Amino acid sequence: MSDLKIDVSEVLSSASRAERIAGDFSTAERIADETAGYTGHDGLAGKVRDFGGKWDIARGKLEDNLTFIADYLRAVVDTFEDLDTDLAAAVQQSRSGDAAAAADVRDAASATPTPAPAPVPTPTPGPAPTPPTDGDR
């Protein structure tokens, strides 16, 4: 049988990192409009604003994906822990069930009286002989 091992602390650490990065994205300043004004050229300012707008959209998608990943990792840990608990309970129940079944067999064996030996057949006498009659001689 194969063993499945999960480093729960590592999975939870990954979930926390994903949440932290998503939080960093959500609080990041949107400075493209302000920066565009400093370029001194309308064409370049337009490109900076365009890039900033697209980056804001992409950053929002990354934030959503990171939040999803963090939630998913936490769900994996919860599911694994539930499964581990259920399997341990099943093994314990099986062990106690096996012990109870063995005790039942022992009890049944000791409660059954030892049968008495069967009677040994003995020959029974046949019918009593009848005395001969005068006609038999």
The first five atom37 places (N, CA, C, CB, O) and aatype in JSON, in Angstrom:
{
  "aatype": [12, 15, 3, 10, 11, 9, 3, 19, 15, 6, 19, 10, 15, 15, 0, 15, 1, 0, 6, 1, 9, 0, 7, 3, 13, 15, 16, 0, 6, 1, 9, 0, 3, 6, 16, 0, 7, 18, 16, 7, 8, 3, 7, 10, 0, 7, 11, 19, 1, 3, 13, 7, 7, 11, 17, 3, 9, 0, 1, 7, 11, 10, 6, 3, 2, 10, 16, 13, 9, 0, 3, 18, 10, 1, 0, 19, 19, 3, 16, 13, 6, 3, 10, 3, 16, 3, 10, 0, 0, 0, 19, 5, 5, 15, 1, 15, 7, 3, 0, 0, 0, 0, 0, 3, 19, 1, 3, 0, 0, 15, 0, 16, 14, 16, 14, 0, 14, 0, 14, 19, 14, 16, 14, 16, 14, 7, 14, 0, 14, 16, 14, 14, 16, 3, 7, 3, 1],
  "atom_mask": [
    [1, 1, 1, 1, 1],
    [1, 1, 1, 1, 1],
    [1, 1, 1, 1, 1],
    [1, 1, 1, 1, 1],
    [1, 1, 1, 1, 1],
    [1, 1, 1, 1, 1],
    [1, 1, 1, 1, 1],
    [1, 1, 1, 1, 1],
    [1, 1, 1, 1, 1],
    [1, 1, 1, 1, 1],
    [1, 1, 1, 1, 1],
    [1, 1, 1, 1, 1],
    [1, 1, 1, 1, 1],
    [1, 1, 1, 1, 1],
    [1, 1, 1, 1, 1],
    [1, 1, 1, 1, 1],
    [1, 1, 1, 1, 1],
    [1, 1, 1, 1, 1],
    [1, 1, 1, 1, 1],
    [1, 1, 1, 1, 1],
    [1, 1, 1, 1, 1],
    [1, 1, 1, 1, 1],
    [1, 1, 1, 0, 1],
    [1, 1, 1, 1, 1],
    [1, 1, 1, 1, 1],
    [1, 1, 1, 1, 1],
    [1, 1, 1, 1, 1],
    [1, 1, 1, 1, 1],
    [1, 1, 1, 1, 1],
    [1, 1, 1, 1, 1],
    [1, 1, 1, 1, 1],
    [1, 1, 1, 1, 1],
    [1, 1, 1, 1, 1],
    [1, 1, 1, 1, 1],
    [1, 1, 1, 1, 1],
    [1, 1, 1, 1, 1],
    [1, 1, 1, 0, 1],
    [1, 1, 1, 1, 1],
    [1, 1, 1, 1, 1],
    [1, 1, 1, 0, 1],
    [1, 1, 1, 1, 1],
    [1, 1, 1, 1, 1],
    [1, 1, 1, 0, 1],
    [1, 1, 1, 1, 1],
    [1, 1, 1, 1, 1],
    [1, 1, 1, 0, 1],
    [1, 1, 1, 1, 1],
    [1, 1, 1, 1, 1],
    [1, 1, 1, 1, 1],
    [1, 1, 1, 1, 1],
    [1, 1, 1, 1, 1],
    [1, 1, 1, 0, 1],
    [1, 1, 1, 0, 1],
    [1, 1, 1, 1, 1],
    [1, 1, 1, 1, 1],
    [1, 1, 1, 1, 1],
    [1, 1, 1, 1, 1],
    [1, 1, 1, 1, 1],
    [1, 1, 1, 1, 1],
    [1, 1, 1, 0, 1],
    [1, 1, 1, 1, 1],
    [1, 1, 1, 1, 1],
    [1, 1, 1, 1, 1],
    [1, 1, 1, 1, 1],
    [1, 1, 1, 1, 1],
    [1, 1, 1, 1, 1],
    [1, 1, 1, 1, 1],
    [1, 1, 1, 1, 1],
    [1, 1, 1, 1, 1],
    [1, 1, 1, 1, 1],
    [1, 1, 1, 1, 1],
    [1, 1, 1, 1, 1],
    [1, 1, 1, 1, 1],
    [1, 1, 1, 1, 1],
    [1, 1, 1, 1, 1],
    [1, 1, 1, 1, 1],
    [1, 1, 1, 1, 1],
    [1, 1, 1, 1, 1],
    [1, 1, 1, 1, 1],
    [1, 1, 1, 1, 1],
    [1, 1, 1, 1, 1],
    [1, 1, 1, 1, 1],
    [1, 1, 1, 1, 1],
    [1, 1, 1, 1, 1],
    [1, 1, 1, 1, 1],
    [1, 1, 1, 1, 1],
    [1, 1, 1, 1, 1],
    [1, 1, 1, 1, 1],
    [1, 1, 1, 1, 1],
    [1, 1, 1, 1, 1],
    [1, 1, 1, 1, 1],
    [1, 1, 1, 1, 1],
    [1, 1, 1, 1, 1],
    [1, 1, 1, 1, 1],
    [1, 1, 1, 1, 1],
    [1, 1, 1, 1, 1],
    [1, 1, 1, 0, 1],
    [1, 1, 1, 1, 1],
    [1, 1, 1, 1, 1],
    [1, 1, 1, 1, 1],
    [1, 1, 1, 1, 1],
    [1, 1, 1, 1, 1],
    [1, 1, 1, 1, 1],
    [1, 1, 1, 1, 1],
    [1, 1, 1, 1, 1],
    [1, 1, 1, 1, 1],
    [1, 1, 1, 1, 1],
    [1, 1, 1, 1, 1],
    [1, 1, 1, 1, 1],
    [1, 1, 1, 1, 1],
    [1, 1, 1, 1, 1],
    [1, 1, 1, 1, 1],
    [1, 1, 1, 1, 1],
    [1, 1, 1, 1, 1],
    [1, 1, 1, 1, 1],
    [1, 1, 1, 1, 1],
    [1, 1, 1, 1, 1],
    [1, 1, 1, 1, 1],
    [1, 1, 1, 1, 1],
    [1, 1, 1, 1, 1],
    [1, 1, 1, 1, 1],
    [1, 1, 1, 1, 1],
    [1, 1, 1, 1, 1],
    [1, 1, 1, 1, 1],
    [1, 1, 1, 1, 1],
    [1, 1, 1, 0, 1],
    [1, 1, 1, 1, 1],
    [1, 1, 1, 1, 1],
    [1, 1, 1, 1, 1],
    [1, 1, 1, 1, 1],
    [1, 1, 1, 1, 1],
    [1, 1, 1, 1, 1],
    [1, 1, 1, 1, 1],
    [1, 1, 1, 1, 1],
    [1, 1, 1, 0, 1],
    [1, 1, 1, 1, 1],
    [1, 1, 1, 1, 1]
  ],
  "atom_positions": [
    [[0.85, -1.16, 0.0], [0.0, 0.0, 0.0], [0.9, 1.23, 0.0], [-0.97, 0.0, 1.22], [1.93, 1.25, 0.67]],
    [[0.51, 2.24, -0.75], [1.29, 3.47, -0.84], [0.98, 4.39, 0.32], [1.0, 4.19, -2.16], [-0.13, 4.41, 0.86]],
    [[1.98, 5.14, 0.7], [1.8, 6.15, 1.74], [1.66, 7.51, 1.09], [2.98, 6.13, 2.75], [2.33, 7.81, 0.1]],
    [[0.8, 8.32, 1.63], [0.63, 9.69, 1.16], [1.02, 10.59, 2.31], [-0.85, 9.98, 0.68], [0.41, 10.57, 3.38]],
    [[2.05, 11.39, 2.08], [2.53, 12.28, 3.12], [2.46, 13.71, 2.6], [3.98, 11.91, 3.56], [2.91, 14.01, 1.49]],
    [[1.9, 14.58, 3.41], [1.8, 15.99, 3.07], [2.43, 16.78, 4.2], [0.31, 16.43, 2.82], [2.11, 16.57, 5.37]],
    [[3.32, 17.69, 3.84], [3.91, 18.58, 4.83], [2.92, 19.72, 5.05], [5.33, 19.12, 4.37], [2.94, 20.73, 4.35]],
    [[2.06, 19.54, 6.04], [0.96, 20.47, 6.3], [1.5, 21.87, 6.58], [0.11, 19.99, 7.47], [0.93, 22.85, 6.09]],
    [[2.57, 21.97, 7.34], [3.1, 23.3, 7.66], [3.61, 24.01, 6.41], [4.22, 23.19, 8.69], [3.47, 25.22, 6.29]],
    [[4.18, 23.26, 5.47], [4.67, 23.86, 4.23], [3.5, 24.32, 3.35], [5.55, 22.86, 3.45], [3.56, 25.39, 2.74]],
    [[2.46, 23.52, 3.29], [1.28, 23.9, 2.49], [0.63, 25.15, 3.09], [0.26, 22.74, 2.42], [0.24, 26.06, 2.36]],
    [[0.5, 25.19, 4.41], [-0.08, 26.37, 5.06], [0.81, 27.59, 4.89], [-0.31, 26.1, 6.56], [0.31, 28.71, 4.73]],
    [[2.12, 27.39, 4.91], [3.05, 28.49, 4.68], [2.89, 29.04, 3.26], [4.5, 28.03, 4.92], [2.92, 30.25, 3.05]],
    [[2.72, 28.16, 2.3], [2.49, 28.59, 0.91], [1.19, 29.37, 0.79], [2.47, 27.37, -0.04], [1.13, 30.37, 0.07]],
    [[0.16, 28.92, 1.48], [-1.12, 29.63, 1.46], [-0.96, 31.03, 2.05], [-2.2, 28.85, 2.24], [-1.51, 32.0, 1.52]],
    [[-0.22, 31.13, 3.14], [0.0, 32.44, 3.76], [0.8, 33.37, 2.84], [0.74, 32.28, 5.1], [0.5, 34.56, 2.76]],
    [[1.8, 32.83, 2.16], [2.58, 33.65, 1.22], [1.71, 34.14, 0.08], [3.78, 32.86, 0.67], [1.8, 35.3, -0.32]],
    [[0.86, 33.26, -0.45], [-0.03, 33.67, -1.54], [-0.98, 34.77, -1.07], [-0.83, 32.45, -2.06], [-1.24, 35.72, -1.81]],
    [[-1.5, 34.64, 0.14], [-2.39, 35.68, 0.68], [-1.65, 37.0, 0.87], [-3.0, 35.23, 2.02], [-2.19, 38.07, 0.58]],
    [[-0.42, 36.92, 1.37], [0.37, 38.14, 1.58], [0.63, 38.86, 0.26], [1.7, 37.8, 2.27], [0.5, 40.08, 0.18]],
    [[1.0, 38.11, -0.77], [1.28, 38.72, -2.07], [0.0, 39.31, -2.65], [1.88, 37.68, -3.04], [0.03, 40.4, -3.22]],
    [[-1.12, 38.61, -2.51], [-2.4, 39.15, -2.99], [-2.72, 40.45, -2.27], [-3.54, 38.12, -2.79], [-3.2, 41.4, -2.88]],
    [[-2.45, 40.48, -0.97], [-2.67, 41.71, -0.2], [-1.77, 42.83, -0.67], [0.0, 0.0, 0.0], [-2.19, 43.99, -0.74]],
    [[-0.52, 42.5, -0.99], [0.41, 43.52, -1.51], [-0.11, 44.08, -2.83], [1.81, 42.92, -1.71], [-0.03, 45.29, -3.07]],
    [[-0.63, 43.22, -3.69], [-1.18, 43.69, -4.96], [-2.38, 44.6, -4.73], [-1.59, 42.51, -5.84], [-2.54, 45.61, -5.42]],
    [[-3.22, 44.24, -3.76], [-4.44, 45.04, -3.56], [-4.14, 46.42, -2.98], [-5.4, 44.3, -2.63], [-4.89, 47.37, -3.2]],
    [[-3.04, 46.53, -2.24], [-2.71, 47.83, -1.65], [-1.67, 48.61, -2.45], [-2.21, 47.64, -0.24], [-1.31, 49.72, -2.08]],
    [[-1.2, 48.03, -3.55], [-0.19, 48.71, -4.37], [-0.79, 50.0, -4.94], [0.31, 47.79, -5.52], [-1.96, 50.05, -5.33]],
    [[0.04, 51.01, -4.99], [-0.44, 52.3, -5.51], [-0.63, 52.22, -7.01], [0.55, 53.43, -5.15], [0.12, 51.55, -7.73]],
    [[-1.63, 52.91, -7.45], [-1.86, 53.03, -8.88], [-1.34, 54.42, -9.26], [-3.39, 52.84, -9.27], [-2.05, 55.42, -9.16]],
    [[-0.1, 54.45, -9.7], [0.56, 55.74, -9.91], [0.8, 56.05, -11.38], [1.88, 55.76, -9.18], [1.51, 57.01, -11.7]],
    [[0.23, 55.29, -12.27], [0.49, 55.5, -13.69], [0.05, 56.89, -14.14], [-0.22, 54.44, -14.52], [0.76, 57.56, -14.88]],
    [[-1.14, 57.34, -13.68], [-1.62, 58.66, -14.11], [-0.69, 59.76, -13.62], [-3.04, 58.91, -13.59], [-0.37, 60.69, -14.37]],
    [[-0.25, 59.65, -12.38], [0.65, 60.67, -11.83], [2.0, 60.65, -12.55], [0.86, 60.44, -10.31], [2.55, 61.69, -12.88]],
    [[2.51, 59.44, -12.78], [3.8, 59.32, -13.45], [3.72, 59.82, -14.88], [4.28, 57.86, -13.42], [4.68, 60.41, -15.38]],
    [[2.62, 59.58, -15.54], [2.46, 60.02, -16.94], [2.61, 61.53, -17.06], [1.09, 59.58, -17.48], [3.16, 62.02, -18.05]],
    [[2.13, 62.25, -16.06], [2.25, 63.71, -16.12], [3.69, 64.2, -16.05], [0.0, 0.0, 0.0], [3.98, 65.3, -16.51]],
    [[4.58, 63.43, -15.51], [5.98, 63.82, -15.37], [6.81, 63.54, -16.62], [6.59, 63.12, -14.19], [7.97, 63.96, -16.69]],
    [[6.25, 62.84, -17.58], [7.05, 62.48, -18.75], [7.34, 63.67, -19.64], [6.34, 61.41, -19.55], [8.37, 63.71, -20.32]],
    [[6.44, 64.66, -19.66], [6.67, 65.85, -20.47], [6.36, 65.66, -21.94], [0.0, 0.0, 0.0], [6.61, 66.55, -22.75]],
    [[5.82, 64.53, -22.31], [5.5, 64.27, -23.72], [4.14, 63.58, -23.76], [6.61, 63.39, -24.43], [3.93, 62.56, -23.1]],
    [[3.22, 64.14, -24.54], [1.86, 63.59, -24.58], [1.82, 62.14, -25.07], [0.99, 64.46, -25.47], [1.08, 61.32, -24.52]],
    [[2.6, 61.82, -26.08], [2.62, 60.45, -26.61], [3.13, 59.46, -25.58], [0.0, 0.0, 0.0], [2.56, 58.38, -25.39]],
    [[4.21, 59.83, -24.91], [4.77, 58.95, -23.89], [3.84, 58.86, -22.68], [6.15, 59.46, -23.45], [3.68, 57.78, -22.1]],
    [[3.21, 59.97, -22.32], [2.26, 59.96, -21.2], [1.1, 59.01, -21.5], [1.73, 61.39, -20.92], [0.64, 58.29, -20.62]],
    [[0.64, 59.02, -22.74], [-0.45, 58.11, -23.14], [-0.03, 56.66, -23.01], [0.0, 0.0, 0.0], [-0.81, 55.82, -22.56]],
    [[1.2, 56.36, -23.42], [1.7, 54.97, -23.31], [1.82, 54.55, -21.84], [3.08, 54.84, -24.01], [1.51, 53.42, -21.48]],
    [[2.27, 55.48, -20.98], [2.41, 55.17, -19.55], [1.03, 54.9, -18.96], [3.11, 56.33, -18.8], [0.85, 53.95, -18.2]],
    [[0.05, 55.76, -19.3], [-1.32, 55.55, -18.79], [-1.89, 54.22, -19.3], [-2.25, 56.72, -19.22], [-2.54, 53.49, -18.55]],
    [[-1.66, 53.92, -20.57], [-2.15, 52.67, -21.16], [-1.53, 51.47, -20.44], [-1.83, 52.62, -22.68], [-2.22, 50.53, -20.07]],
    [[-0.2, 51.52, -20.25], [0.48, 50.44, -19.54], [-0.06, 50.33, -18.11], [2.0, 50.66, -19.52], [-0.34, 49.22, -17.64]],
    [[-0.2, 51.46, -17.43], [-0.69, 51.46, -16.05], [-2.08, 50.87, -15.95], [0.0, 0.0, 0.0], [-2.37, 50.11, -15.02]],
    [[-2.95, 51.21, -16.89], [-4.31, 50.66, -16.88], [-4.32, 49.15, -17.09], [0.0, 0.0, 0.0], [-5.04, 48.42, -16.41]],
    [[-3.51, 48.69, -18.05], [-3.43, 47.25, -18.3], [-2.81, 46.52, -17.11], [-2.61, 46.97, -19.59], [-3.23, 45.41, -16.76]],
    [[-1.8, 47.14, -16.5], [-1.17, 46.52, -15.35], [-2.15, 46.43, -14.18], [0.09, 47.29, -14.93], [-2.16, 45.44, -13.46]],
    [[-2.98, 47.46, -13.99], [-3.98, 47.42, -12.91], [-4.94, 46.25, -13.12], [-4.77, 48.75, -12.86], [-5.31, 45.57, -12.16]],
    [[-5.34, 46.02, -14.37], [-6.23, 44.89, -14.68], [-5.51, 43.56, -14.41], [-6.71, 44.95, -16.17], [-6.06, 42.66, -13.77]],
    [[-4.28, 43.45, -14.9], [-3.52, 42.21, -14.7], [-3.25, 41.98, -13.22], [-2.18, 42.26, -15.48], [-3.31, 40.84, -12.74]],
    [[-2.94, 43.05, -12.49], [-2.68, 42.93, -11.06], [-3.94, 42.44, -10.34], [-2.21, 44.28, -10.47], [-3.85, 41.61, -9.42]],
    [[-5.1, 42.93, -10.74], [-6.36, 42.47, -10.15], [-6.59, 40.98, -10.4], [0.0, 0.0, 0.0], [-7.04, 40.26, -9.51]],
    [[-6.27, 40.53, -11.61], [-6.41, 39.1, -11.93], [-5.42, 38.26, -11.11], [-6.18, 38.86, -13.44], [-5.77, 37.2, -10.6]],
    [[-4.2, 38.76, -10.99], [-3.21, 38.04, -10.18], [-3.66, 37.96, -8.73], [-1.84, 38.73, -10.27], [-3.52, 36.92, -8.08]],
    [[-4.2, 39.06, -8.21], [-4.7, 39.07, -6.84], [-5.8, 38.03, -6.65], [-5.22, 40.47, -6.47], [-5.8, 37.29, -5.67]],
    [[-6.74, 37.99, -7.6], [-7.83, 37.0, -7.52], [-7.28, 35.57, -7.57], [-8.83, 37.21, -8.67], [-7.71, 34.71, -6.81]],
    [[-6.34, 35.33, -8.48], [-5.76, 33.99, -8.61], [-4.99, 33.58, -7.36], [-4.84, 33.92, -9.84], [-5.08, 32.44, -6.92]],
    [[-4.24, 34.51, -6.79], [-3.49, 34.19, -5.57], [-4.42, 33.91, -4.41], [-2.54, 35.35, -5.22], [-4.16, 33.03, -3.59]],
    [[-5.51, 34.66, -4.32], [-6.5, 34.41, -3.27], [-7.12, 33.03, -3.45], [-7.6, 35.5, -3.27], [-7.31, 32.29, -2.48]],
    [[-7.44, 32.68, -4.71], [-8.0, 31.35, -5.01], [-7.01, 30.26, -4.61], [-8.35, 31.23, -6.51], [-7.39, 29.26, -3.99]],
    [[-5.74, 30.44, -4.96], [-4.72, 29.44, -4.63], [-4.59, 29.27, -3.12], [-3.35, 29.83, -5.24], [-4.5, 28.15, -2.63]],
    [[-4.58, 30.38, -2.39], [-4.48, 30.31, -0.93], [-5.67, 29.55, -0.35], [-4.4, 31.73, -0.32], [-5.5, 28.69, 0.52]],
    [[-6.87, 29.86, -0.84], [-8.06, 29.15, -0.35], [-7.99, 27.66, -0.69], [-9.34, 29.77, -0.97], [-8.35, 26.81, 0.13]],
    [[-7.52, 27.35, -1.89], [-7.41, 25.97, -2.34], [-6.41, 25.2, -1.47], [-6.99, 25.91, -3.82], [-6.68, 24.07, -1.07]],
    [[-5.27, 25.81, -1.19], [-4.27, 25.15, -0.35], [-4.8, 24.88, 1.05], [-2.99, 25.99, -0.27], [-4.55, 23.82, 1.62]],
    [[-5.54, 25.82, 1.6], [-6.13, 25.61, 2.93], [-7.18, 24.49, 2.88], [-6.78, 26.93, 3.45], [-7.3, 23.71, 3.82]],
    [[-7.92, 24.41, 1.78], [-8.91, 23.34, 1.63], [-8.22, 21.98, 1.53], [-9.79, 23.58, 0.38], [-8.73, 20.99, 2.05]],
    [[-7.07, 21.93, 0.86], [-6.31, 20.68, 0.78], [-5.89, 20.22, 2.17], [-5.05, 20.86, -0.13], [-6.02, 19.04, 2.51]],
    [[-5.4, 21.14, 2.97], [-4.98, 20.8, 4.34], [-6.18, 20.32, 5.15], [-4.31, 22.02, 5.03], [-6.09, 19.31, 5.85]],
    [[-7.3, 21.05, 5.07], [-8.5, 20.65, 5.82], [-8.97, 19.26, 5.41], [-9.63, 21.67, 5.61], [-9.29, 18.43, 6.26]],
    [[-9.0, 19.01, 4.1], [-9.44, 17.71, 3.59], [-8.5, 16.6, 4.04], [-9.54, 17.74, 2.06], [-8.95, 15.53, 4.46]],
    [[-7.21, 16.84, 3.95], [-6.23, 15.84, 4.37], [-6.37, 15.53, 5.86], [-4.81, 16.3, 4.05], [-6.34, 14.37, 6.26]],
    [[-6.52, 16.57, 6.68], [-6.66, 16.35, 8.12], [-7.95, 15.6, 8.44], [-6.63, 17.68, 8.87], [-7.96, 14.72, 9.31]],
    [[-9.05, 15.93, 7.74], [-10.31, 15.2, 7.95], [-10.16, 13.74, 7.55], [-11.46, 15.86, 7.14], [-10.61, 12.84, 8.26]],
    [[-9.52, 13.5, 6.41], [-9.31, 12.13, 5.93], [-8.44, 11.35, 6.91], [-8.65, 12.15, 4.54], [-8.74, 10.19, 7.22]],
    [[-7.39, 11.97, 7.4], [-6.51, 11.31, 8.36], [-7.26, 10.94, 9.63], [-5.31, 12.21, 8.69], [-7.09, 9.85, 10.17]],
    [[-8.09, 11.86, 10.12], [-8.89, 11.61, 11.32], [-9.88, 10.47, 11.09], [-9.65, 12.88, 11.75], [-10.02, 9.58, 11.93]],
    [[-10.56, 10.49, 9.94], [-11.54, 9.44, 9.62], [-10.87, 8.07, 9.48], [-12.28, 9.79, 8.33], [-11.4, 7.07, 9.96]],
    [[-9.71, 8.03, 8.83], [-9.01, 6.75, 8.67], [-8.53, 6.22, 10.02], [-7.82, 6.91, 7.72], [-8.62, 5.02, 10.27]],
    [[-8.04, 7.09, 10.87], [-7.6, 6.66, 12.2], [-8.78, 6.09, 12.99], [-6.95, 7.82, 12.97], [-8.63, 5.08, 13.68]],
    [[-9.93, 6.74, 12.9], [-11.12, 6.25, 13.61], [-11.56, 4.9, 13.05], [-12.28, 7.27, 13.5], [-11.96, 4.01, 13.8]],
    [[-11.48, 4.74, 11.72], [-11.87, 3.47, 11.1], [-10.93, 2.34, 11.53], [-11.87, 3.59, 9.57], [-11.38, 1.23, 11.8]],
    [[-9.64, 2.63, 11.6], [-8.68, 1.61, 12.03], [-8.95, 1.23, 13.49], [-7.23, 2.12, 11.87], [-8.95, 0.05, 13.84]],
    [[-9.18, 2.23, 14.33], [-9.46, 1.97, 15.74], [-10.74, 1.14, 15.89], [-9.59, 3.29, 16.53], [-10.78, 0.2, 16.68]],
    [[-11.76, 1.51, 15.13], [-13.03, 0.77, 15.19], [-12.83, -0.66, 14.7], [-14.11, 1.48, 14.35], [-13.4, -1.6, 15.27]],
    [[-12.04, -0.83, 13.67], [-11.77, -2.17, 13.15], [-11.04, -3.01, 14.19], [-10.95, -2.1, 11.85], [-11.35, -4.18, 14.39]],
    [[-10.07, -2.39, 14.85], [-9.33, -3.13, 15.89], [-10.25, -3.54, 17.02], [-8.17, -2.28, 16.43], [-10.2, -4.68, 17.48]],
    [[-11.09, -2.62, 17.48], [-12.0, -2.97, 18.58], [-13.05, -3.96, 18.11], [-12.68, -1.7, 19.15], [-13.48, -4.82, 18.88]],
    [[-13.46, -3.86, 16.85], [-14.41, -4.82, 16.3], [-13.8, -6.2, 16.2], [0.0, 0.0, 0.0], [-14.46, -7.2, 16.49]],
    [[-12.53, -6.28, 15.78], [-11.83, -7.56, 15.71], [-11.69, -8.18, 17.09], [-10.45, -7.39, 15.05], [-11.88, -9.38, 17.26]],
    [[-11.36, -7.36, 18.07], [-11.2, -7.86, 19.44], [-12.55, -8.34, 19.98], [-10.62, -6.76, 20.36], [-12.61, -9.37, 20.65]],
    [[-13.61, -7.61, 19.68], [-14.94, -8.0, 20.14], [-15.37, -9.31, 19.47], [-15.97, -6.89, 19.85], [-15.95, -10.18, 20.12]],
    [[-15.08, -9.45, 18.18], [-15.44, -10.68, 17.48], [-14.67, -11.87, 18.05], [-15.17, -10.54, 15.97], [-15.24, -12.95, 18.22]],
    [[-13.39, -11.67, 18.35], [-12.6, -12.76, 18.93], [-13.13, -13.13, 20.31], [-11.11, -12.35, 19.03], [-13.19, -14.31, 20.66]],
    [[-13.53, -12.13, 21.09], [-14.1, -12.4, 22.42], [-15.41, -13.15, 22.29], [-14.31, -11.09, 23.2], [-15.68, -14.06, 23.07]],
    [[-16.23, -12.78, 21.3], [-17.49, -13.49, 21.08], [-17.24, -14.96, 20.75], [-18.3, -12.82, 19.96], [-17.95, -15.84, 21.24]],
    [[-16.25, -15.22, 19.92], [-15.93, -16.6, 19.55], [-15.45, -17.38, 20.77], [-14.85, -16.64, 18.43], [-15.86, -18.51, 21.0]],
    [[-14.57, -16.75, 21.57], [-14.1, -17.42, 22.8], [-15.26, -17.69, 23.75], [-13.02, -16.57, 23.51], [-15.36, -18.77, 24.31]],
    [[-16.14, -16.7, 23.92], [-17.28, -16.87, 24.82], [-18.19, -17.99, 24.33], [-18.08, -15.57, 24.95], [-18.67, -18.81, 25.12]],
    [[-18.43, -18.02, 23.03], [-19.3, -19.05, 22.48], [-18.67, -20.43, 22.65], [-19.59, -18.77, 20.99], [-19.36, -21.4, 22.94]],
    [[-17.36, -20.5, 22.46], [-16.68, -21.79, 22.6], [-16.69, -22.26, 24.04], [-15.24, -21.69, 22.09], [-16.86, -23.46, 24.29]],
    [[-16.52, -21.35, 24.98], [-16.5, -21.78, 26.38], [-17.91, -22.02, 26.92], [-15.79, -20.74, 27.24], [-18.07, -22.77, 27.87]],
    [[-18.91, -21.4, 26.34], [-20.28, -21.57, 26.81], [-20.9, -22.87, 26.29], [-21.14, -20.39, 26.39], [-21.87, -23.36, 26.88]],
    [[-20.38, -23.41, 25.24], [-20.94, -24.64, 24.68], [-20.49, -25.82, 25.53], [-20.5, -24.83, 23.19], [-19.29, -26.07, 25.66]],
    [[-21.46, -26.55, 26.12], [-21.06, -27.69, 26.95], [-20.46, -28.78, 26.08], [-22.26, -28.23, 27.75], [-20.8, -28.94, 24.9]],
    [[-19.57, -29.52, 26.68], [-18.96, -30.64, 25.98], [-20.02, -31.73, 25.86], [-17.68, -31.16, 26.71], [-20.6, -32.14, 26.87]],
    [[-20.27, -32.2, 24.66], [-21.32, -33.22, 24.51], [-20.91, -34.53, 25.2], [-21.62, -33.48, 23.02], [-19.74, -34.9, 25.24]],
    [[-21.91, -35.2, 25.74], [-21.68, -36.5, 26.37], [-21.34, -37.51, 25.29], [-22.93, -36.97, 27.2], [-21.81, -37.38, 24.15]],
    [[-20.54, -38.5, 25.63], [-20.22, -39.49, 24.6], [-21.48, -40.23, 24.17], [-19.16, -40.49, 25.12], [-22.4, -40.46, 24.96]],
    [[-21.5, -40.57, 22.94], [-22.66, -41.29, 22.39], [-22.7, -42.7, 23.0], [-22.59, -41.36, 20.83], [-21.66, -43.31, 23.24]],
    [[-23.89, -43.21, 23.25], [-23.97, -44.56, 23.81], [-23.43, -45.58, 22.82], [-25.42, -44.9, 24.19], [-23.61, -45.48, 21.61]],
    [[-22.77, -46.56, 23.38], [-22.22, -47.63, 22.56], [-23.31, -48.68, 22.38], [-20.92, -48.26, 23.2], [-23.88, -49.15, 23.37]],
    [[-23.6, -49.05, 21.17], [-24.67, -50.05, 20.99], [-24.26, -51.4, 21.56], [-25.03, -50.19, 19.49], [-23.12, -51.85, 21.39]],
    [[-25.17, -52.02, 22.22], [-24.93, -53.37, 22.76], [-25.96, -54.29, 22.12], [-25.05, -53.4, 24.35], [-27.07, -53.88, 21.8]],
    [[-25.56, -55.55, 21.92], [-26.53, -56.46, 21.28], [-27.71, -56.71, 22.21], [-25.86, -57.81, 20.91], [-27.55, -56.93, 23.41]],
    [[-28.85, -56.67, 21.65], [-30.05, -56.95, 22.44], [-30.47, -58.39, 22.17], [-31.21, -55.96, 22.1], [-30.33, -58.88, 21.04]],
    [[-30.97, -59.05, 23.19], [-31.38, -60.44, 22.95], [-32.57, -60.47, 22.0], [-31.74, -61.14, 24.28], [-33.43, -59.59, 22.01]],
    [[-32.59, -61.46, 21.22], [-33.7, -61.64, 20.29], [-34.94, -62.13, 21.03], [0.0, 0.0, 0.0], [-34.94, -62.16, 22.26]],
    [[-35.95, -62.51, 20.33], [-37.16, -63.0, 21.0], [-36.87, -64.31, 21.72], [-38.31, -63.19, 19.97], [-36.01, -65.1, 21.32]],
    [[-37.57, -64.51, 22.74], [-37.37, -65.74, 23.53], [-37.77, -66.95, 22.68], [-38.21, -65.7, 24.86], [-38.75, -66.91, 21.94]],
    [[-36.98, -68.02, 22.81], [-37.34, -69.2, 22.01], [-38.67, -69.79, 22.49], [-36.22, -70.27, 22.1], [-39.01, -69.78, 23.67]],
    [[-39.35, -70.25, 21.59], [-40.63, -70.89, 21.92], [-40.4, -72.4, 22.05], [-41.74, -70.58, 20.83], [-39.67, -72.99, 21.25]],
    [[-41.0, -73.02, 23.05], [-40.8, -74.46, 23.2], [-41.4, -75.21, 22.0], [-41.42, -74.97, 24.53], [-42.42, -74.81, 21.44]],
    [[-40.76, -76.27, 21.64], [-41.3, -77.04, 20.51], [-42.66, -77.65, 20.84], [-40.32, -78.15, 20.11], [-42.93, -78.07, 21.96]],
    [[-43.44, -77.67, 19.9], [-44.76, -78.28, 20.06], [-44.7, -79.73, 19.59], [-45.86, -77.48, 19.27], [-43.73, -80.12, 18.94]],
    [[-45.7, -80.51, 19.91], [-45.67, -81.91, 19.55], [-45.65, -82.1, 18.04], [-46.87, -82.62, 20.15], [-45.15, -83.11, 17.56]],
    [[-46.15, -81.2, 17.34], [-46.19, -81.35, 15.89], [-44.84, -81.06, 15.25], [0.0, 0.0, 0.0], [-44.62, -81.39, 14.09]],
    [[-43.95, -80.43, 16.0], [-42.65, -80.08, 15.42], [-41.7, -81.26, 15.53], [-42.04, -78.83, 16.12], [-40.66, -81.23, 14.88]],
    [[-41.98, -82.28, 16.28], [-41.04, -83.35, 16.49], [-41.21, -84.4, 15.52], [-41.15, -83.91, 17.82], [-40.49, -85.4, 15.55]]
  ]
}
